[in-house]
Amino acid sequence: MNTVNKHDIMARRCHKAKKITAVITMALITMVMASCFAMTVFAQTQQQSGVSVSTDSFIKTACSVLKALIILIGGGIGVWGIVNLIEGYGNDNPGAKSQGMKQLMAGIALIILAIALVPELQKMMSSAVQ
């Protein structure tokens, strides 16, 4: 009779979850970067056609994109950490548990950093332009 080890099944599932998380995170980062480039090209096109570009709205848009990007990266790292944590508990591997907890905390720290620091950066950039 062919028996499959429960830990092997969990390890394969965690490996797939890591790949999916990495692909989704990279796709989201690529989309945000593409929107940054599109925003820059749009501003340059508007300026060349004689329409003045509002620096305040540009700074607001750039900061919202930056905030979204940092939150997405933090979320991806956090999900990756949860997967490592589950894998560590499934295989009774203290190293994977530790790594998963560190990644989860790093993801949460990035999200908090984006929420707290980017609005301050926006205020500094707006005051520097005026």
C-alpha positions as CSV (number, residue, x, y, z in Angstrom):
1,M,0.0,0.0,0.0
2,N,1.3,3.4,-1.0
3,T,1.1,5.9,1.8
4,V,2.0,9.5,1.5
5,N,3.6,11.3,4.4
6,K,1.4,14.1,5.8
7,H,4.5,16.3,6.1
8,D,5.5,15.8,2.5
9,I,2.0,16.9,1.4
10,M,2.2,20.0,3.6
11,A,5.7,20.8,2.4
12,R,4.6,20.7,-1.3
13,R,1.6,22.9,-0.5
14,C,3.7,25.4,1.3
15,H,6.2,25.4,-1.6
16,K,3.3,26.1,-4.0
17,A,2.0,28.9,-1.8
18,K,5.4,30.5,-1.7
19,K,5.6,30.5,-5.4
20,I,2.1,31.9,-5.8
21,T,2.8,34.6,-3.3
22,A,6.1,35.6,-5.0
23,V,4.4,35.8,-8.4
24,I,1.5,37.9,-7.2
25,T,3.8,40.2,-5.3
26,M,6.0,40.7,-8.3
27,A,3.0,41.3,-10.6
28,L,1.6,44.0,-8.2
29,I,5.0,45.6,-7.9
30,T,5.3,45.7,-11.7
31,M,1.9,47.2,-12.1
32,V,2.7,50.0,-9.6
33,M,6.0,50.7,-11.2
34,A,4.3,50.9,-14.6
35,S,1.8,53.3,-13.2
36,C,4.6,55.5,-11.9
37,F,6.2,55.5,-15.3
38,A,2.9,56.3,-17.0
39,M,2.3,59.2,-14.6
40,T,5.7,60.6,-15.4
41,V,5.1,60.4,-19.1
42,F,1.7,61.9,-18.7
43,A,3.1,64.9,-16.8
44,Q,5.9,65.4,-19.3
45,T,3.4,65.3,-22.2
46,Q,1.1,67.8,-20.5
47,Q,4.0,70.1,-19.9
48,Q,5.2,69.9,-23.5
49,S,1.7,70.8,-24.8
50,G,1.6,73.9,-22.7
51,V,-0.7,72.8,-19.9
52,S,0.8,73.5,-16.5
53,V,1.1,70.5,-14.2
54,S,0.0,70.9,-10.6
55,T,2.9,69.8,-8.5
56,D,0.7,69.4,-5.5
57,S,-1.5,66.8,-7.3
58,F,1.6,65.1,-8.6
59,I,3.1,64.8,-5.1
60,K,-0.2,63.4,-3.8
61,T,-0.4,60.9,-6.5
62,A,3.2,59.9,-6.2
63,C,2.9,59.4,-2.5
64,S,-0.2,57.4,-2.8
65,V,1.5,55.1,-5.3
66,L,4.6,54.9,-3.0
67,K,2.3,54.0,0.0
68,A,0.5,51.3,-2.0
69,L,3.8,49.9,-3.2
70,I,5.3,49.6,0.3
71,I,2.1,48.1,1.7
72,L,2.0,45.6,-1.1
73,I,5.6,44.6,-0.5
74,G,4.9,44.4,3.2
75,G,1.8,42.2,2.7
76,G,3.8,39.9,0.4
77,I,6.5,39.5,2.9
78,G,3.9,38.9,5.7
79,V,2.1,36.2,3.7
80,W,5.4,34.6,2.9
81,G,6.2,34.6,6.6
82,I,2.9,33.0,7.5
83,V,3.5,30.3,5.0
84,N,7.0,29.6,6.5
85,L,5.5,29.7,9.9
86,I,2.9,27.1,9.0
87,E,5.5,25.0,7.2
88,G,7.6,25.1,10.4
89,Y,4.8,23.9,12.6
90,G,3.9,21.2,10.1
91,N,7.4,19.8,9.8
92,D,8.3,20.6,13.5
93,N,11.2,22.7,12.2
94,P,12.2,25.5,14.6
95,G,14.3,27.2,12.0
96,A,11.4,27.7,9.6
97,K,9.2,28.9,12.5
98,S,11.8,31.5,13.4
99,Q,12.2,32.6,9.9
100,G,8.5,32.8,9.3
101,M,8.0,34.9,12.5
102,K,10.8,37.3,11.4
103,Q,9.3,37.7,7.9
104,L,5.8,38.2,9.4
105,M,7.1,40.9,11.7
106,A,9.1,42.6,8.9
107,G,5.9,42.7,6.7
108,I,3.9,44.2,9.5
109,A,6.7,46.8,10.1
110,L,6.7,47.7,6.4
111,I,3.0,48.3,6.4
112,I,3.1,50.4,9.6
113,L,6.1,52.3,8.1
114,A,4.0,53.1,5.0
115,I,1.0,54.2,6.9
116,A,3.0,56.5,9.3
117,L,6.0,57.7,7.2
118,V,4.6,58.4,3.7
119,P,2.1,61.1,4.8
120,E,5.0,62.9,6.6
121,L,7.1,62.6,3.4
122,Q,4.2,64.1,1.4
123,K,4.0,67.0,3.8
124,M,7.8,67.6,3.5
125,M,7.7,67.5,-0.3
126,S,4.7,69.8,-0.5
127,S,6.3,72.3,1.8
128,A,9.6,72.2,-0.1
129,V,7.8,73.0,-3.4
130,Q,5.9,76.0,-2.1
